[in-house]
Amino acid sequence: HGGDESEAFDVVIPALPGYGFSGTPKERGWGPARTAAAFDRLMVQELGYERYGTQGGDWGGIITAIMGTHHAEHIAGVHLNFVIGQPPGEPKDDEEREIVAARDAWGREERAYSDLHGTKPVSLAIAQADSPAGIAAWITEKFRTWSDCNGDVESVYTKDQLLTNIMFYWAPNSIAGAANMYYEARKDWGRVLPLKVEVPVGVASFPREIARAKREWMEPQMNVVHWTEMPRGGHFAAMEEPDLLLEDVRTFFRMVR
């Protein structure tokens, strides 16, 4: 696939519990911590990898960081395209002030969905499961707002790409299971925080990510050995800028093989 065969590795892509065709969990407690433990068991006990690397964005980034903290004995390295951090004190320059201001603006204007998922996930999910237009509007708005598209979502994604993503929730009726991750996460933080990722960490930082950080902000809690400031792209980097993300993943894992 365009890489060096000597650097090839297997890729395992598990769906998060409750998302897509993975099935809705039948019991409570399937938050980020339990998911991280299940993914480690999948890799080591079920698939037989004694050592593996992880990569993630959004919930995958959070779960990947948890794996790097709590299951480090099996992990060669952690690559993230979503990190949450803040300056140790007051922002010291214009760049830091801009990052903090953008994060604060996102908190005021964009996080209502997260609060709703985290407190009343099923109330919303019933309406979405009953309306294809409603679920399409909810999901497409996020692609439009969180991508590097200047408000023109179809300048970055095709209709087929957007509809495929929507169908990942609509066809298996998984929108309630997906929203439940937010609800369970609120109970998880005391079990997994603070994160201290001592295995090597690589970060691909995209300029239109919903929350950005600087390398020096993350270094107290992560062993950052690789950091790339991307020229373009937003929250859905794997769909929006797959070539940029792939090359950064390859570059990082060359360092930790």
C-alpha positions as CSV (number, residue, x, y, z in Angstrom):
1,H,0.0,0.0,0.0
2,G,2.8,2.4,-0.8
3,G,5.0,1.6,2.2
4,D,8.2,-0.3,2.8
5,E,7.5,-4.0,3.2
6,S,10.1,-4.2,5.9
7,E,8.1,-1.8,8.0
8,A,4.7,-3.5,7.5
9,F,2.4,-4.4,10.4
10,D,-1.0,-5.8,10.9
11,V,-3.9,-3.4,11.5
12,V,-6.7,-4.4,13.8
13,I,-9.7,-2.0,13.9
14,P,-12.2,-2.9,16.6
15,A,-15.5,-1.0,16.8
16,L,-16.2,0.7,20.2
17,P,-18.9,-1.1,22.3
18,G,-22.3,0.2,21.3
19,Y,-21.0,1.7,18.0
20,G,-22.0,0.4,14.5
21,F,-22.3,-3.3,14.2
22,S,-20.6,-4.2,17.5
23,G,-23.9,-4.5,19.3
24,T,-25.4,-2.6,22.2
25,P,-23.9,-3.6,25.5
26,K,-26.3,-5.7,27.7
27,E,-25.0,-4.3,31.0
28,R,-23.8,-1.1,32.4
29,G,-20.2,0.0,32.8
30,W,-18.9,-0.1,29.2
31,G,-17.0,3.2,29.4
32,P,-13.5,4.1,28.2
33,A,-11.7,2.1,31.0
34,R,-13.6,-1.1,30.4
35,T,-13.2,-0.7,26.6
36,A,-9.4,-0.2,27.0
37,A,-9.2,-3.4,29.0
38,A,-11.2,-5.3,26.5
39,F,-9.1,-4.1,23.6
40,D,-5.9,-5.1,25.4
41,R,-7.4,-8.5,26.1
42,L,-8.5,-8.7,22.4
43,M,-4.9,-8.1,21.2
44,V,-3.0,-10.2,23.7
45,Q,-5.3,-13.1,24.8
46,E,-7.5,-13.5,21.8
47,L,-5.3,-12.5,18.9
48,G,-1.9,-13.4,20.4
49,Y,0.0,-10.2,20.0
50,E,2.5,-9.9,22.9
51,R,3.4,-6.4,21.8
52,Y,1.4,-3.9,19.8
53,G,0.9,-0.2,19.1
54,T,-2.3,1.8,19.4
55,Q,-3.7,4.8,17.4
56,G,-6.8,6.8,18.0
57,G,-8.7,10.1,17.7
58,D,-11.9,11.2,19.6
59,W,-13.0,8.5,21.9
60,G,-10.3,6.3,20.3
61,G,-7.7,8.8,21.4
62,I,-8.9,8.8,25.0
63,I,-9.1,5.0,25.1
64,T,-5.7,4.7,23.5
65,A,-4.2,7.0,26.1
66,I,-5.8,4.9,28.9
67,M,-4.3,1.8,27.3
68,G,-0.9,3.4,27.3
69,T,-1.3,4.2,31.0
70,H,-2.9,1.0,32.3
71,H,-1.8,-1.7,29.9
72,A,1.7,-0.3,29.0
73,E,3.4,-3.7,29.5
74,H,2.1,-4.8,26.0
75,I,2.3,-1.5,24.1
76,A,5.2,-0.4,21.9
77,G,3.9,3.1,21.4
78,V,0.8,5.3,21.3
79,H,-0.1,7.5,18.4
80,L,-2.9,10.1,18.9
81,N,-4.6,12.6,16.7
82,F,-6.7,13.9,19.6
83,V,-5.1,15.1,22.9
84,I,-6.6,17.2,25.7
85,G,-4.3,19.5,27.5
86,Q,-4.0,23.0,28.9
87,P,-1.1,25.3,29.7
88,P,0.4,25.0,33.2
89,G,-0.4,28.6,33.9
90,E,-1.6,31.7,32.0
91,P,-1.0,31.5,28.3
92,K,2.4,32.9,27.6
93,D,2.1,34.0,23.9
94,D,-0.4,34.7,21.1
95,E,-0.4,31.1,19.9
96,E,-1.3,29.7,23.4
97,R,-3.9,32.4,23.8
98,E,-5.4,31.5,20.5
99,I,-5.6,27.8,21.4
100,V,-7.1,28.5,24.8
101,A,-9.6,30.9,23.3
102,A,-10.7,28.4,20.6
103,R,-11.1,25.7,23.3
104,D,-13.2,28.0,25.5
105,A,-15.3,29.0,22.5
106,W,-15.9,25.4,21.6
107,G,-17.0,24.8,25.2
108,R,-19.5,27.6,25.1
109,E,-20.9,26.9,21.6
110,E,-20.4,23.2,20.7
111,R,-20.4,21.0,23.8
112,A,-24.1,20.8,24.4
113,Y,-24.3,17.5,22.5
114,S,-21.7,16.0,24.9
115,D,-23.6,17.2,28.0
116,L,-26.8,15.7,26.5
117,H,-25.2,12.4,25.7
118,G,-23.5,12.3,29.1
119,T,-26.7,12.9,31.1
120,K,-29.8,11.9,29.0
121,P,-28.4,9.8,26.1
122,V,-31.6,7.7,25.5
123,S,-33.9,10.7,25.4
124,L,-32.1,11.9,22.3
125,A,-31.5,8.5,20.9
126,I,-35.2,7.6,20.7
127,A,-35.9,10.6,18.5
128,Q,-32.8,9.8,16.3
129,A,-33.7,6.2,16.0
130,D,-37.2,7.2,14.8
131,S,-36.0,9.8,12.2
132,P,-33.5,9.2,9.4
133,A,-33.5,13.0,8.7
134,G,-32.9,13.7,12.4
135,I,-29.9,11.4,12.7
136,A,-28.5,12.7,9.4
137,A,-28.8,16.3,10.5
138,W,-27.2,15.6,13.9
139,I,-24.2,13.8,12.4
140,T,-23.7,15.9,9.3
141,E,-23.6,19.1,11.4
142,K,-20.7,17.7,13.3
143,F,-18.8,17.0,10.1
144,R,-19.5,20.5,8.9
145,T,-18.5,22.3,12.1
146,W,-15.5,20.2,13.1
147,S,-13.8,19.8,9.8
148,D,-11.4,22.1,7.9
149,C,-14.0,23.0,5.3
150,N,-15.0,26.7,5.9
151,G,-18.6,25.7,6.3
152,D,-18.8,23.8,3.0
153,V,-18.9,20.2,4.1
154,E,-19.0,18.8,0.5
155,S,-15.7,20.4,-0.3
156,V,-14.1,17.8,2.0
157,Y,-16.5,14.8,2.0
158,T,-18.7,13.3,-0.7
159,K,-22.3,12.5,-0.1
160,D,-21.5,8.8,-0.2
161,Q,-18.9,9.3,2.6
162,L,-21.4,11.2,4.8
163,L,-24.2,8.7,4.1
164,T,-22.0,5.7,4.8
165,N,-21.1,7.2,8.2
166,I,-24.7,7.9,9.0
167,M,-25.7,4.4,8.0
168,F,-23.1,3.1,10.5
169,Y,-25.5,4.3,13.2
170,W,-28.9,4.0,11.4
171,A,-28.7,0.5,9.9
172,P,-27.9,-1.3,13.2
173,N,-29.8,1.2,15.3
174,S,-26.7,1.9,17.3
175,I,-27.1,5.6,18.1
176,A,-28.2,4.9,21.7
177,G,-25.3,2.6,22.3
178,A,-22.9,5.1,20.9
179,A,-24.3,8.0,23.0
180,N,-24.0,5.8,26.1
181,M,-20.2,6.0,26.0
182,Y,-20.5,9.6,27.1
183,Y,-22.8,8.6,30.0
184,E,-20.4,5.9,31.2
185,A,-17.3,8.1,30.7
186,R,-18.5,10.4,33.4
187,K,-18.3,7.5,35.9
188,D,-14.9,6.4,34.6
189,W,-12.7,9.4,35.2
190,G,-12.0,8.6,38.8
191,R,-10.7,5.1,37.8
192,V,-8.4,6.2,35.0
193,L,-7.2,9.7,35.8
194,P,-4.6,11.1,36.0
195,L,-3.2,9.6,32.9
196,K,0.5,9.0,32.8
197,V,1.6,7.5,29.5
198,E,5.2,6.4,29.8
199,V,5.5,4.4,26.6
200,P,6.5,6.4,23.5
201,V,3.8,8.8,22.3
202,G,3.4,10.4,18.9
203,V,0.9,13.1,18.2
204,A,-0.6,14.4,14.9
205,S,-2.1,17.8,15.7
206,F,-4.6,19.0,13.1
207,P,-5.3,22.8,13.0
208,R,-9.2,22.5,13.1
209,E,-9.3,19.9,15.8
210,I,-12.1,20.7,18.4
211,A,-9.5,20.9,21.2
212,R,-5.8,21.5,20.6
213,A,-2.7,21.5,22.8
214,K,0.9,22.2,22.6
215,R,3.7,19.6,23.0
216,E,5.0,21.1,26.2
217,W,1.6,21.0,27.7
218,M,1.3,17.3,27.2
219,E,4.9,16.3,28.1
220,P,4.3,16.2,31.9
221,Q,1.7,13.4,31.4
222,M,3.0,11.7,28.2
223,N,6.3,10.5,26.9
224,V,6.1,12.5,23.7
225,V,8.8,11.5,21.3
226,H,7.1,12.7,18.1
227,W,4.8,15.7,17.4
228,T,3.6,16.9,14.0
229,E,1.7,20.2,13.4
230,M,-0.4,19.4,10.4
231,P,-0.9,21.9,7.6
232,R,-4.7,21.3,7.4
233,G,-7.4,19.1,8.6
234,G,-9.8,18.8,11.5
235,H,-11.4,16.4,13.9
236,F,-12.2,13.6,11.5
237,A,-8.7,13.3,10.3
238,A,-8.8,9.7,9.1
239,M,-11.6,10.6,6.7
240,E,-10.6,14.2,5.9
241,E,-6.8,13.8,5.5
242,P,-6.1,10.1,5.4
243,D,-2.7,10.5,3.6
244,L,-1.4,12.9,6.1
245,L,-2.5,10.8,9.1
246,L,-1.2,7.6,7.5
247,E,2.3,9.0,6.8
248,D,2.5,10.3,10.4
249,V,1.5,6.9,11.8
250,R,4.2,5.2,9.7
251,T,6.8,7.8,10.7
252,F,6.0,7.3,14.4
253,F,6.0,3.5,14.4
254,R,9.3,3.4,12.6
255,M,10.7,4.9,15.8
256,V,9.3,2.3,18.2
257,R,9.4,-1.0,16.3
